[in-house]
């Protein structure tokens, strides 16, 4: 019996020593703590489609000739004609950029130089979509040889994107509620929300929207069909569950 008492006392001493070493006061039982609330994480996205109202146009003026200086001058004259047309139709100088310029020789089959070509590429920004057909037609008539690209933008991008964000959050809450309900739980509150990096390529960045430059479209202008832009928002939301 004395041996059993000594063993019990020794065991109690060891338990007490372990508790003190762990920082637990004597007489207080150490327990595992549970998290305050379980959480659920969901991702959601929403897309809002909108008709673009602004455009950017990239086109090229190409000239050919027998000597470099003469070909360059011809190209300059053609570009000046187009710049005059753009100015007449309301494009400002700050909206027009010379994005590329090439002067290169043309060779015959035997390797001799037979002439020269000059290419000037212009990019015109801040074009109201309603004016795009008129501007394209007028520039072709003035001498452009190639249209490289037409891009469309939305001047109220930020407002549309915020609408997409709100819809994405509504979708996230619905998904979280459905998952929690299937588990016999309910959602309590949003613990955190992360916005995924948006694609802002559709945003029109000029601060003040330029008014439409033409008062009436020419009946002979080309027909422009800008379609729709899809503006998407993606979020990840974490909800506490009851």
C-alpha positions in Angstrom: 0.0 0.0 0.0 2.8 2.4 0.8 4.3 1.7 -2.6 1.0 2.5 -4.3 0.7 5.8 -2.4 4.3 6.8 -3.3 3.6 6.1 -7.0 0.4 8.1 -6.9 2.2 11.0 -5.3 5.0 10.8 -7.8 2.5 10.8 -10.7 0.7 13.8 -9.3 4.0 15.6 -8.9 4.8 14.9 -12.5 1.4 16.2 -13.7 1.8 19.4 -11.7 5.3 20.0 -13.0 4.1 19.6 -16.6 1.3 22.0 -16.0 3.7 24.6 -14.5 6.1 24.2 -17.3 3.4 24.8 -19.8 2.4 28.1 -18.1 -0.9 26.7 -16.7 -1.5 27.8 -13.0 -1.8 25.0 -10.5 -5.3 23.8 -10.0 -6.5 24.9 -13.5 -7.2 22.1 -16.0 -5.6 22.6 -19.5 -8.1 22.2 -22.4 -8.0 22.5 -26.1 -9.7 25.7 -27.3 -12.1 25.7 -30.2 -12.3 28.4 -32.9 -14.8 31.1 -32.2 -16.7 30.4 -35.5 -16.4 28.1 -38.4 -15.9 29.8 -41.8 -16.7 29.1 -45.4 -14.9 30.6 -48.4 -16.7 31.1 -51.8 -15.7 32.7 -55.1 -18.1 34.5 -57.4 -18.1 36.5 -60.6 -20.5 38.7 -62.5 -20.4 40.1 -66.0 -22.3 43.2 -67.2 -22.5 43.9 -70.9 -22.5 47.5 -72.2 -22.4 49.2 -75.6 -19.1 51.1 -76.1 -19.3 54.8 -76.8 -15.7 55.6 -77.6 -13.2 54.2 -80.1 -9.5 54.2 -81.1 -8.4 53.9 -84.7 -5.0 52.8 -86.1 -4.3 53.2 -89.8 -1.4 53.5 -92.2 -0.5 55.8 -95.1 1.9 54.1 -97.6 3.6 55.8 -100.5 5.9 54.5 -103.3 8.4 56.3 -105.5 11.7 56.0 -107.3 13.8 58.1 -104.9 13.7 58.3 -101.1 13.3 62.0 -100.7 10.5 62.3 -103.2 8.6 59.3 -101.7 9.0 60.7 -98.2 7.6 64.1 -99.3 4.7 62.4 -101.0 3.9 60.5 -97.9 4.2 63.6 -95.8 1.7 65.4 -98.1 -0.8 62.5 -97.8 -0.5 62.4 -94.0 -1.1 66.2 -93.8 -4.3 65.8 -95.9 -5.5 63.2 -93.4 -4.6 65.3 -90.4 -6.6 68.2 -91.9 -9.6 65.9 -92.3 -9.3 64.7 -88.7 -9.0 68.2 -87.4 -12.1 69.2 -89.5 -14.0 66.3 -88.0 -13.1 67.4 -84.4 -10.0 65.3 -83.5 -7.5 67.3 -81.4 -3.8 67.2 -81.8 -3.3 65.5 -78.5 -5.5 62.6 -79.6 -3.3 61.8 -82.7 0.0 59.9 -82.4 2.5 58.8 -85.1 2.9 55.3 -83.8 5.1 53.9 -86.6 7.2 55.3 -89.4 9.2 53.2 -92.0 11.3 54.1 -95.1 12.8 51.2 -96.9 14.1 50.3 -100.4 12.4 48.1 -102.9 14.7 45.6 -104.7 14.5 44.0 -108.1 15.1 40.3 -108.6 18.8 41.0 -109.4 19.2 42.8 -106.0 19.3 46.4 -107.4 17.2 49.1 -105.8 14.2 49.9 -108.0 12.4 52.4 -105.6 11.4 53.3 -102.1 8.3 52.9 -99.9 7.4 55.1 -96.9 4.8 54.0 -94.3 3.4 56.3 -91.6 1.0 54.7 -89.0 -1.3 57.0 -87.1 -3.3 56.2 -84.0 -6.3 58.4 -83.3 -7.9 58.3 -79.9 -11.0 59.9 -78.3 -13.3 59.1 -81.2 -17.0 58.9 -80.4 -18.4 55.7 -81.8 -21.2 57.7 -83.6 -18.4 59.5 -85.5 -16.3 56.5 -86.4 -17.9 55.6 -89.7 -17.7 59.2 -90.9 -14.0 59.5 -89.9 -13.0 56.1 -91.5 -14.7 57.0 -94.8 -13.2 60.5 -94.9 -9.7 59.2 -94.1 -9.9 56.5 -96.8 -11.0 59.2 -99.3 -8.0 61.3 -98.1 -5.5 58.6 -98.8 -5.1 56.0 -96.0 -4.1 52.6 -97.4 -4.5 50.2 -94.5 -6.7 50.1 -91.3 -4.7 48.1 -88.7 -7.0 48.1 -85.7 -10.2 49.5 -84.2 -10.6 49.3 -80.4 -13.7 50.2 -78.4 -14.0 51.6 -74.9 -16.6 52.5 -72.3 -16.6 56.0 -70.8 -18.7 55.0 -67.8 -16.6 51.9 -67.1 -16.2 52.5 -63.4 -19.9 52.7 -62.8 -20.6 49.5 -64.8 -17.7 47.7 -63.0 -19.2 48.6 -59.6 -22.5 47.2 -60.7 -20.7 44.0 -61.6 -19.0 43.9 -58.2 -22.4 44.3 -56.4 -23.8 41.4 -58.4 -20.8 39.3 -57.7 -21.2 39.9 -54.0 -24.9 38.9 -54.2 -23.9 35.7 -55.9 -21.2 35.0 -53.3 -23.7 35.4 -50.5 -26.2 33.1 -52.2 -23.6 30.4 -52.7 -22.4 30.7 -49.1 -25.9 30.4 -47.8 -26.7 27.4 -49.9 -23.5 25.6 -48.8 -24.1 26.4 -45.2 -27.7 25.3 -45.4 -26.7 22.0 -46.9 -24.6 21.5 -43.8 -27.3 22.4 -41.4 -25.8 25.8 -40.6 -26.4 29.5 -41.4 -24.1 32.3 -42.4 -23.5 35.0 -39.8 -21.4 37.7 -41.4 -18.7 38.5 -44.0 -15.3 37.9 -42.4 -13.3 39.1 -45.4 -13.6 40.0 -49.1 -10.9 39.9 -51.8 -11.4 41.6 -55.1 -9.6 39.9 -58.0 -7.6 42.2 -60.3 -10.0 43.4 -63.0 -9.3 43.6 -66.7 -9.5 47.4 -67.3 -8.8 47.3 -71.1 -12.4 48.5 -71.8 -11.9 51.7 -69.7 -11.9 55.0 -71.5 -9.2 57.0 -69.6 -9.6 60.6 -70.8 -11.0 62.6 -67.9 -13.6 64.7 -69.9 -15.6 62.9 -72.5 -15.3 64.7 -75.9 -18.7 65.6 -77.4 -19.6 64.1 -80.7 -17.8 66.1 -83.3 -20.1 65.7 -86.3 -23.6 67.2 -86.4 -24.9 64.6 -88.9 -23.5 61.4 -90.3 -22.7 61.3 -94.0 -25.1 58.9 -95.7 -22.1 57.4 -97.6 -20.2 56.6 -94.4 -19.3 53.0 -93.7 -21.5 51.3 -91.2 -19.8 50.6 -87.8 -21.1 47.8 -85.6 -19.3 48.1 -82.2 -21.1 45.2 -80.5 -20.9 45.0 -76.7 -18.2 45.0 -74.1 -18.2 42.5 -71.3 -17.1 44.0 -68.0 -16.4 41.3 -65.4 -15.9 41.4 -61.6 -14.5 38.5 -59.5 -14.5 38.3 -55.7 -13.6 35.8 -53.0 -15.6 36.2 -49.8 -15.2 34.4 -46.4 -18.3 34.1 -44.2 -18.6 33.1 -40.5 -21.1 30.4 -39.9 -23.5 29.9 -37.0 
